[in-house]
Amino acid sequence: MIKILVVNRDEKNFGDLISALKGNGDIELELSDSGEKALAEVADKAIDLVVTDEDLGDMTGLELVKGILKINCMINFAVVSGLSAGDFHEASEGLGVMTQLPKRPDKNDADDMIKTLRRIKGM
């Protein structure tokens, strides 16, 4: 079972991604609408992957990644970002971000993300 936490303020931007993840039988999906709530979730539960939006209202996605790394450095991350690939690499360097996602991630992004996560976890 893969445990994924999706963190975003506006679920409509993540609708396709969430639907694709919910349709996958071996995924346990948690949803959070703020960075602070996500930090509490990660502290209380075993999570394999955090998917975060770029702006969570109370912090940015990359700030959330940094906060989670202080709690559990073994979690993987997928971060929505409008930055160019080079600028995103520069901004996220050293944080262990698995992948950059577009503003409105879809089923293909979900499939690619899960495939990469399974490869990382040796599944």
N, C-alpha and C positions, 0 to 999 in steps of 0.2 A: 504494500500500500504506500503510495506517495502522498505526502501531506503538503498542501500548498496553501499559502496565505496570500490573498489578493488584497492590496491596499489602494483604495482610490475614493475620491470624494464624489465623483460623478459616474455612476454605474453604467449610464448609457454609452460612454466611451469604451467600456470594457464588456459590453453585452455579448458580442460575438465570441470573445475570448472565454468569458465565464461559461457561456453555453457549451462551448467545445470541451472545456475542462469538466463540466458537470456530466457530459455525455460519456466520459471515459470511466469505466467501471473500477479501475484500480487507483482512483484519485479521491482523496478526502479533501474537500475544499472548505476553507474558512474565508470569511470576508470581513474587512475592517474599513472604516471610513476616515481614520486619522492615524497619524504617525504614533501618537501617544498610545492609542488603543493597540496598535500593532506591536509596539514594544512590550506591552503587558502580555499580549498573546504569546509572543516568542519566549518570554520569561516563564510562562506557565505550561507550554506545550512543545512537543517535539515537532519541528517543521523542517521539511526538506528544501522548500523553495519559497521565497518571498517575491511576489510580482508587485511592483510599486509604480504608481503614477509619478509623473514629474513633480507636481505640486500637490501637496496633501493639505494645504491650508495652515497647519501648524508647523510644518517643516517641508523640505524638499525630499524627493526620493533618495537622493544621494546622502542627505543628512540622516535619513532613516537607516540606510545601509550602514553608515558609520556607527549609529547607535546600537543596531543589532549585533554588529561585530564585537562590541564590548560585552554582550550577553552570551553570544554563541558564534564562534568564528567558523563553524562547520556548515552554516546555512548557505545555500546558493541564492543568487539574486538575478532577476530580470527587471530592468528599469526602463520605463517609458521616457524618451527624451527627444526633443526636437533639435538637439545639437547635431552637427555633422559627425560622421564616424570618427574623424580625427580629434575633434574637440571633445567628444564624449570619452574617447579613450584617455585623453589627457585629464579630464575631470574625474574619471573613475579609476585611474591607475592605482594599483595597490589595494583595491577594495574587493577584488575577487568577483566582480560582476560577470555573470555567465553570458548575458546577452543584452543588447539594447533593443528595445521594442519601439514601433512607431506609435504615434499619438492615439490611434484607434486599432489596437491589436485585434487580429481576427483568428479564424480557425487555423489557417496555415501557420500563423505565428505560434499558436498554442501547440500544434503538432510538432513544429521544429523545436520548440522549447522543451517539450516532454522528451523528445528523442535525444536531445543533448543531455538532459538531466539523467536519463536512463543510462546513457553511455558513461557519464561521470560516476554514477553510483554502481556501475558494473552490472546492470540489470539486463 
